[in-house]
Amino acid sequence: MSNNYGNQPARQIVVQSAKESWLAYLLWFLLGNLGVHKFYLKQNGMGFIYLGLSALGWLTVWFFVGFVFLIPLWIMMVIDLFTMPGRVRAVNQSLMRGY
């Protein structure tokens, strides 16, 4: 495939948008129990852990076993409240490097 500027092949440019702190915090606030903010910040493993803890916790809360799952989830969410800006910076830096 060539362009109109000689025999050089056409280049494909992929544009990736930077992650935004405000959006990460909004997802944390609205859907944090489900780990949506972790998926947004490319921490899929942690997102599935949040999702699993939330599902197990809310499904078994009526038997008073659910709090064993929900309390660690809530502690991790409080930690996320303070570590979110650093994680957003790290993800944006990795996007800039092309990873």
C-alpha positions as CSV (number, residue, x, y, z in Angstrom):
1,M,0.0,0.0,0.0
2,S,1.4,3.4,-0.9
3,N,0.4,6.9,-0.5
4,N,0.6,10.0,-2.8
5,Y,4.0,11.0,-1.4
6,G,6.2,8.6,-3.3
7,N,6.8,4.9,-2.8
8,Q,6.8,5.0,1.0
9,P,4.2,2.6,2.6
10,A,1.3,4.3,4.5
11,R,1.7,4.3,8.3
12,Q,-0.9,3.3,10.7
13,I,-1.2,5.4,13.8
14,V,-2.9,4.1,16.9
15,V,-4.2,6.7,19.4
16,Q,-4.6,5.7,23.0
17,S,-6.2,8.2,25.3
18,A,-4.7,8.9,28.7
19,K,-6.5,7.7,31.8
20,E,-8.1,10.4,33.9
21,S,-8.0,10.6,37.7
22,W,-11.5,12.1,37.9
23,L,-13.0,9.3,36.0
24,A,-11.2,6.7,38.0
25,Y,-12.5,8.3,41.2
26,L,-16.0,8.4,39.7
27,L,-15.9,4.7,38.9
28,W,-14.5,4.0,42.4
29,F,-17.4,5.9,43.9
30,L,-20.2,4.5,41.8
31,L,-19.0,0.9,41.0
32,G,-16.0,0.4,43.3
33,N,-17.5,-2.7,45.0
34,L,-17.4,-4.4,41.6
35,G,-13.8,-3.3,40.9
36,V,-14.7,-1.3,37.7
37,H,-12.0,1.3,38.6
38,K,-9.4,-1.4,38.7
39,F,-10.4,-2.6,35.2
40,Y,-10.2,1.0,34.0
41,L,-6.7,1.3,35.3
42,K,-5.6,-2.0,33.7
43,Q,-5.4,-4.0,36.9
44,N,-7.6,-6.8,35.7
45,G,-6.5,-9.3,38.3
46,M,-7.3,-6.9,41.1
47,G,-10.6,-6.1,39.4
48,F,-11.6,-9.8,39.4
49,I,-10.6,-10.0,43.1
50,Y,-12.9,-7.1,43.9
51,L,-15.7,-8.5,41.9
52,G,-15.3,-11.9,43.6
53,L,-15.2,-10.5,47.1
54,S,-18.2,-8.3,46.4
55,A,-20.2,-11.2,44.9
56,L,-19.3,-13.6,47.7
57,G,-19.9,-11.0,50.4
58,W,-23.3,-9.7,49.2
59,L,-24.6,-13.2,48.5
60,T,-23.7,-14.5,52.0
61,V,-24.2,-11.4,54.0
62,W,-27.6,-12.7,55.1
63,F,-25.8,-15.6,56.9
64,F,-23.4,-13.1,58.6
65,V,-20.6,-14.8,56.7
66,G,-20.5,-12.1,54.0
67,F,-18.7,-9.6,56.2
68,V,-15.6,-11.8,56.1
69,F,-15.5,-10.9,52.4
70,L,-16.8,-7.4,52.5
71,I,-14.6,-5.9,55.3
72,P,-11.3,-6.7,53.4
73,L,-13.0,-5.3,50.2
74,W,-13.9,-2.0,52.0
75,I,-10.4,-1.7,53.4
76,M,-8.9,-2.1,49.9
77,M,-11.3,0.5,48.6
78,V,-10.1,3.0,51.3
79,I,-6.5,2.3,50.3
80,D,-7.5,2.9,46.7
81,L,-8.8,6.3,47.7
82,F,-5.3,7.4,48.5
83,T,-3.3,5.5,45.9
84,M,-5.4,6.3,42.8
85,P,-3.4,9.3,41.5
86,G,-0.2,7.3,41.5
87,R,-1.8,4.4,39.7
88,V,-3.2,6.7,37.1
89,R,0.2,8.3,36.5
90,A,1.8,4.8,36.2
91,V,-0.8,3.6,33.7
92,N,-0.4,6.8,31.6
93,Q,3.4,6.4,31.7
94,S,3.1,2.8,30.4
95,L,0.8,4.0,27.7
96,M,3.3,6.6,26.6
97,R,6.1,3.9,26.4
98,G,3.8,1.7,24.3
99,Y,3.2,-1.2,26.7
